[in-house]
């Protein structure tokens, strides 16, 4: 079993919802076929 380091600055961030919360899709970067993984960046004061 190994590990990978994914740097925040290297991610492709995009807004995909009406609330303008940015996120990145990590599924393809990690090589998963049967798991969906998304990282959300929520600004201070947001829900």
MIBA-607114 format. One record per atom (N, C-alpha, C): residue number from 1; residue in three letters; atom name; x, y, z. Coordinates in steps of 0.05 Angstrom, whole numbers, plus 5000, padded with zeros to 4 digits. Layout:
# residues N
{NUM; 'ALA'; 'CA'; {X; Y; Z}} ...
//
This chain:
# residues 47
{1; 'UNK'; 'N'; {5017; 4976; 5000}} {1; 'UNK'; 'CA'; {5000; 5000; 5000}} {1; 'UNK'; 'C'; {5018; 5025; 5000}} {2; 'UNK'; 'N'; {5011; 5044; 4983}} {2; 'UNK'; 'CA'; {5027; 5068; 4981}} {2; 'UNK'; 'C'; {5011; 5092; 4987}} {3; 'UNK'; 'N'; {5023; 5115; 4982}} {3; 'UNK'; 'CA'; {5009; 5140; 4987}} {3; 'UNK'; 'C'; {5018; 5160; 4966}} {4; 'UNK'; 'N'; {5001; 5181; 4963}} {4; 'UNK'; 'CA'; {5007; 5203; 4944}} {4; 'UNK'; 'C'; {5002; 5229; 4958}} {5; 'UNK'; 'N'; {5017; 5249; 4952}} {5; 'UNK'; 'CA'; {5013; 5275; 4962}} {5; 'UNK'; 'C'; {5002; 5293; 4940}} {6; 'UNK'; 'N'; {4978; 5303; 4945}} {6; 'UNK'; 'CA'; {4965; 5321; 4926}} {6; 'UNK'; 'C'; {4966; 5349; 4938}} {7; 'UNK'; 'N'; {4980; 5367; 4925}} {7; 'UNK'; 'CA'; {4983; 5394; 4936}} {7; 'UNK'; 'C'; {4959; 5412; 4928}} {8; 'UNK'; 'N'; {4950; 5427; 4948}} {8; 'UNK'; 'CA'; {4926; 5444; 4944}} {8; 'UNK'; 'C'; {4931; 5463; 4920}} {9; 'UNK'; 'N'; {4954; 5475; 4919}} {9; 'UNK'; 'CA'; {4960; 5495; 4898}} {9; 'UNK'; 'C'; {4960; 5482; 4870}} {10; 'UNK'; 'N'; {4964; 5456; 4868}} {10; 'UNK'; 'CA'; {4965; 5443; 4842}} {10; 'UNK'; 'C'; {4938; 5434; 4832}} {11; 'UNK'; 'N'; {4917; 5437; 4848}} {11; 'UNK'; 'CA'; {4890; 5427; 4840}} {11; 'UNK'; 'C'; {4876; 5447; 4821}} {12; 'UNK'; 'N'; {4858; 5436; 4805}} {12; 'UNK'; 'CA'; {4842; 5452; 4788}} {12; 'UNK'; 'C'; {4816; 5458; 4803}} {13; 'UNK'; 'N'; {4813; 5481; 4814}} {13; 'UNK'; 'CA'; {4790; 5489; 4830}} {13; 'UNK'; 'C'; {4769; 5501; 4812}} {14; 'UNK'; 'N'; {4744; 5494; 4817}} {14; 'UNK'; 'CA'; {4722; 5506; 4801}} {14; 'UNK'; 'C'; {4697; 5508; 4818}} {15; 'UNK'; 'N'; {4680; 5526; 4811}} {15; 'UNK'; 'CA'; {4655; 5530; 4824}} {15; 'UNK'; 'C'; {4633; 5515; 4809}} {16; 'UNK'; 'N'; {4619; 5496; 4822}} {16; 'UNK'; 'CA'; {4600; 5480; 4808}} {16; 'UNK'; 'C'; {4572; 5482; 4819}} {17; 'UNK'; 'N'; {4568; 5501; 4837}} {17; 'UNK'; 'CA'; {4541; 5503; 4849}} {17; 'UNK'; 'C'; {4533; 5532; 4851}} {18; 'UNK'; 'N'; {4507; 5538; 4856}} {18; 'UNK'; 'CA'; {4498; 5566; 4858}} {18; 'UNK'; 'C'; {4510; 5582; 4881}} {19; 'UNK'; 'N'; {4520; 5568; 4901}} {19; 'UNK'; 'CA'; {4532; 5582; 4924}} {19; 'UNK'; 'C'; {4561; 5591; 4920}} {20; 'UNK'; 'N'; {4572; 5584; 4897}} {20; 'UNK'; 'CA'; {4599; 5591; 4890}} {20; 'UNK'; 'C'; {4620; 5580; 4909}} {21; 'UNK'; 'N'; {4616; 5556; 4919}} {21; 'UNK'; 'CA'; {4636; 5542; 4935}} {21; 'UNK'; 'C'; {4654; 5527; 4915}} {22; 'UNK'; 'N'; {4680; 5532; 4917}} {22; 'UNK'; 'CA'; {4698; 5519; 4898}} {22; 'UNK'; 'C'; {4705; 5491; 4907}} {23; 'UNK'; 'N'; {4711; 5473; 4888}} {23; 'UNK'; 'CA'; {4717; 5446; 4894}} {23; 'UNK'; 'C'; {4735; 5434; 4872}} {24; 'UNK'; 'N'; {4747; 5412; 4878}} {24; 'UNK'; 'CA'; {4763; 5397; 4859}} {24; 'UNK'; 'C'; {4757; 5368; 4860}} {25; 'UNK'; 'N'; {4758; 5354; 4838}} {25; 'UNK'; 'CA'; {4752; 5326; 4836}} {25; 'UNK'; 'C'; {4779; 5311; 4838}} {26; 'UNK'; 'N'; {4781; 5295; 4860}} {26; 'UNK'; 'CA'; {4806; 5280; 4865}} {26; 'UNK'; 'C'; {4805; 5251; 4854}} {27; 'UNK'; 'N'; {4782; 5243; 4845}} {27; 'UNK'; 'CA'; {4778; 5215; 4836}} {27; 'UNK'; 'C'; {4798; 5206; 4815}} {28; 'UNK'; 'N'; {4800; 5222; 4793}} {28; 'UNK'; 'CA'; {4817; 5214; 4771}} {28; 'UNK'; 'C'; {4847; 5217; 4779}} {29; 'UNK'; 'N'; {4853; 5237; 4795}} {29; 'UNK'; 'CA'; {4881; 5241; 4803}} {29; 'UNK'; 'C'; {4892; 5218; 4820}} {30; 'UNK'; 'N'; {4874; 5205; 4835}} {30; 'UNK'; 'CA'; {4882; 5183; 4852}} {30; 'UNK'; 'C'; {4878; 5156; 4838}} {31; 'UNK'; 'N'; {4866; 5156; 4814}} {31; 'UNK'; 'CA'; {4863; 5131; 4799}} {31; 'UNK'; 'C'; {4840; 5113; 4808}} {32; 'UNK'; 'N'; {4820; 5124; 4821}} {32; 'UNK'; 'CA'; {4797; 5108; 4831}} {32; 'UNK'; 'C'; {4778; 5103; 4808}} {33; 'UNK'; 'N'; {4767; 5079; 4807}} {33; 'UNK'; 'CA'; {4746; 5072; 4787}} {33; 'UNK'; 'C'; {4719; 5070; 4800}} {34; 'UNK'; 'N'; {4718; 5062; 4825}} {34; 'UNK'; 'CA'; {4692; 5057; 4838}} {34; 'UNK'; 'C'; {4688; 5074; 4863}} {35; 'UNK'; 'N'; {4701; 5097; 4864}} {35; 'UNK'; 'CA'; {4698; 5115; 4887}} {35; 'UNK'; 'C'; {4699; 5144; 4877}} {36; 'UNK'; 'N'; {4681; 5160; 4886}} {36; 'UNK'; 'CA'; {4681; 5189; 4879}} {36; 'UNK'; 'C'; {4692; 5205; 4903}} {37; 'UNK'; 'N'; {4711; 5222; 4898}} {37; 'UNK'; 'CA'; {4723; 5237; 4919}} {37; 'UNK'; 'C'; {4726; 5266; 4909}} {38; 'UNK'; 'N'; {4714; 5284; 4925}} {38; 'UNK'; 'CA'; {4715; 5313; 4918}} {38; 'UNK'; 'C'; {4723; 5328; 4942}} {39; 'UNK'; 'N'; {4740; 5348; 4939}} {39; 'UNK'; 'CA'; {4749; 5365; 4961}} {39; 'UNK'; 'C'; {4737; 5393; 4958}} {40; 'UNK'; 'N'; {4724; 5403; 4978}} {40; 'UNK'; 'CA'; {4710; 5429; 4977}} {40; 'UNK'; 'C'; {4726; 5449; 4994}} {41; 'UNK'; 'N'; {4729; 5474; 4984}} {41; 'UNK'; 'CA'; {4741; 5496; 4998}} {41; 'UNK'; 'C'; {4720; 5516; 5006}} {42; 'UNK'; 'N'; {4714; 5516; 5032}} {42; 'UNK'; 'CA'; {4693; 5534; 5042}} {42; 'UNK'; 'C'; {4707; 5558; 5055}} {43; 'UNK'; 'N'; {4699; 5582; 5046}} {43; 'UNK'; 'CA'; {4711; 5606; 5057}} {43; 'UNK'; 'C'; {4701; 5611; 5086}} {44; 'UNK'; 'N'; {4717; 5625; 5102}} {44; 'UNK'; 'CA'; {4708; 5631; 5129}} {44; 'UNK'; 'C'; {4681; 5647; 5128}} {45; 'UNK'; 'N'; {4664; 5639; 5146}} {45; 'UNK'; 'CA'; {4638; 5652; 5148}} {45; 'UNK'; 'C'; {4616; 5640; 5130}} {46; 'UNK'; 'N'; {4624; 5620; 5113}} {46; 'UNK'; 'CA'; {4605; 5607; 5095}} {46; 'UNK'; 'C'; {4597; 5580; 5107}} {47; 'UNK'; 'N'; {4575; 5569; 5097}} {47; 'UNK'; 'CA'; {4566; 5543; 5107}} {47; 'UNK'; 'C'; {4570; 5523; 5085}} 
//
